[in-house]
Amino acid sequence: MIEFTGGEPLLQREVPELAARLLGEGWRVLIETSGERFIGELPRPVVKIVDVKCPGSGESGKFSPGNLAALERKDQIKFVILDEKDYQYAREFTARHALGSRVDEIIFSPVFGQLPPRTLAEWILRDGLEVRMGLQLHKFIWEPDARGV
C-alpha cells in the first residue's frame, strides 16, 4: 500500500499518472487531499481521502464541490474539528450531502491540543452519528511538533 499525503499531493501534475503506474504494478494507492483540488482526474481504483475544511480552519470556502460527484463508495471524507461550531458544520454537511451512503468512512478528528478527544466522542455518541473518530496518534506517541515520524 502507498499513501500520498500533503501538503497537497494534487498540486503535483504527475500524481494521476504515477498513481496509475503504481496501480498497474499491483499497489493499493490512497491519496489524502485537502478537498480544494478536483479528484476526478485520479484513476478510479485510487482510494481518495478528502478533507472538508471546517470554519475553524479559516479555509472552509475552498472545498471543490465537484469532488462530491467524483466520490465513490470506497472513498473517505475527513473533517478536522476545532470546536462545537465545527462539529455542527461537519454534522450538517454530512447529512446534507448524504455522505453515509456515498463513502466508505466519514472521519471526525479533533484538532490536537484544542478539542479534547473525549468531548468530540461525547458529541458523536450523543447524536448517534455513524462516523469514525480519528486521532493523530503520532502526536500522542511523540512530541506533537516532531517531524519525520
Secondary structure, DSSP 8 states (H G I E B T S, - for coil): -EEE-SS-GGGSTTHHHHHHHHHHTT--EEEEE-SSS--TTS-TTSEEEEE---GGGT-GGG--THHHHH--TT-EEEEEE-SHHHHHHHHHHHHHTTGGGTSSEEEEEE-TTTS-HHHHHHHHHHHT---EE---HHHHHS-TT----
